[in-house]
Amino acid sequence: MTIKPLIILPDPVLRQVSAPLERVDDAVKRLADDMLETMYDAPGIGLAAIQIGVPRRILVIDVAKEGEEKAPQVFINPEILGASEDRSTYEEGCLSIPDYYAEVERPAAITLRYLDRDGAERQMEADGLLATCLQHEIDHLNGVLFIDHISKLKREMVVRKFTKAAKLRGSKAI
């Protein structure tokens, strides 16, 4: 397993829509393993492939609490089939927008269809932190960032801050 460098805002790669995976093979499994290693190293609880520069519809999540055994999950070509009308608000952060957090409201529960690490089709109900994390990471696959769910003023301030930091580092800007 290899820790991959994270793509950081304002890199335009984060706005790409990820393409579905045609099959689950050894290369996809290695990608999932690398993503998990990268996520744990960061540390984070979720990571979409686009965040390491791979525009494919795969994400990894582990919402185990500190002190609990790791519970890594791999979701390939995830699709939200339904969402509850009930809403929940969590303070979200993002490995691609380091050290910035904001309250985001999303559906409290979702129904999801996806392929697992072995390529088997699965369907699940998710609520709480898992539902929030899945929605956050699926947004990434669609080129959407959690800051798109906050006020325009706050979003513009965050983008400006990260654009300025990227210029100081000599990176790409939006």
VEXPAMAR-773165 format. One record per residue (C-alpha): x, y, z; residue in one letter. Coordinates in steps of 0.05 Angstrom, whole numbers, padded with zeros to 5 digits, always signed. Each point is the difference from the previous one (the first is absolute). Last residue first. Example, Ala and Ser with C-alpha at 12.3 -4.5 7.8 and 13.67 -1.06 7.14 Angstrom:
<pts>
+00273-00021+00143S;-00027-00069+00013A;
</pts>
This chain:
<pts>
-00177+00560-00201I;+00073+00000+00022A;+00057-00048-00015K;+00057-00001+00050S;+00058+00048+00012G;-00003-00010+00076R;-00016+00074+00011L;-00050-00004-00057K;-00032-00061+00033A;-00006+00038+00066A;-00035+00058-00036K;-00047-00048-00035T;-00014-00034+00067F;-00020+00065+00034K;-00040+00024-00060R;-00038-00066-00004V;-00016+00003+00075V;-00025+00073-00005M;-00041-00016-00061E;-00033-00059+00036R;-00016+00043+00061K;-00033+00053-00044L;-00038-00051-00043K;-00030-00032+00062S;+00016-00073+00014I;-00018-00063-00041H;+00051+00014-00055D;+00052-00001+00056I;-00012-00076+00004F;+00031-00006-00069L;-00036-00023-00064V;+00037-00030-00059G;-00049-00058-00005N;+00047-00051+00030L;+00013+00051+00055H;-00075+00003+00015D;+00003-00076+00008I;+00051+00012+00055E;-00043+00050+00039H;-00063-00042-00010Q;+00036-00062+00026L;+00028+00039+00060C;-00069+00027+00019T;-00032-00068-00006A;+00056-00032+00042L;-00005+00055+00052L;-00073-00013+00014G;-00039-00044-00049D;+00015-00053-00052A;-00045-00050-00034E;+00036-00049-00045M;+00001-00032-00069Q;+00055-00044-00027R;+00025-00023-00068E;+00060-00045+00006A;+00065+00026-00031G;+00046-00029+00053D;+00013+00068+00033R;-00075+00013+00002D;-00043+00026-00057L;-00051+00053+00016Y;-00073+00016+00015R;-00017+00049+00055L;-00062+00017+00040T;+00009+00064+00040I;-00012+00028+00070A;+00004+00067+00035A;-00004+00040-00065P;+00053+00055+00001R;+00015+00063+00039E;+00072+00024+00002V;+00033+00035+00059E;+00070+00023-00019A;+00072-00022+00009Y;+00066+00024-00030Y;+00066-00029+00022D;+00017-00033-00066P;-00046+00010-00061I;+00018-00063-00039S;-00002-00043+00063L;-00069+00027+00012C;-00038+00025+00060G;-00072-00006+00020E;-00037+00024+00062E;-00062-00041-00003Y;-00073+00019-00011T;-00056-00049-00009S;-00062+00001-00043R;-00063-00042-00002D;-00029-00005-00070E;+00039-00064-00008S;+00041-00015-00061A;-00007-00050-00057G;+00039-00039-00051L;+00068+00031+00013I;+00048-00031-00049E;+00070-00026+00017P;+00043-00022-00060N;+00049-00036+00047I;-00008+00007+00076F;+00055-00028+00045V;-00008-00005+00075Q;+00053-00001+00054P;-00021-00019+00071A;+00061+00013+00044K;-00008-00027+00071E;-00027+00050+00049E;+00045+00045+00042G;-00019+00062-00040E;-00068-00010-00031K;-00009-00042-00063A;-00024+00043-00057V;+00044-00032-00053D;-00014+00020-00071I;+00028-00013-00070V;-00023+00028-00066L;-00002-00023-00072I;-00030+00034-00061R;+00063+00015-00040R;+00035+00066-00013P;+00066-00020+00033V;+00037+00062+00025G;+00008-00020+00073I;-00063+00038+00021Q;-00034-00027-00063I;+00002-00069+00031A;-00048+00021+00055A;+00023-00003+00073L;-00036-00009+00066G;+00014-00002+00075I;+00063+00042+00001G;+00072-00001+00025P;+00038+00017-00047A;+00034-00068+00010D;-00065-00038+00007Y;-00027+00031-00064M;+00064-00013-00039T;+00002-00073+00022E;-00073-00008-00017L;+00011+00032-00069M;+00060-00045-00013D;-00042-00061+00017D;-00057+00023-00045A;+00050+00013-00057L;+00030-00069+00010R;-00071-00030-00003K;-00013+00039-00064V;+00065-00026-00031A;-00017-00071+00021D;-00066+00003-00037D;-00069+00030+00011V;-00030+00016-00067R;-00025+00058-00042E;+00014+00053+00052L;-00046+00060-00007P;+00030+00068-00019A;+00013+00055+00050S;-00027+00070-00011V;+00058+00050+00004Q;-00006+00058+00050R;+00056-00026+00045L;+00047-00001-00060V;-00007+00076-00001P;+00052+00006+00056D;-00026+00054+00048P;-00002-00040+00046L;+00048-00057+00015I;+00013-00065-00036I;+00029-00050+00049L;+00066-00035-00011P;-00005-00077+00000K;+00020-00046+00057I;+00018-00067-00031T;-00023-00070+00017M;
</pts>
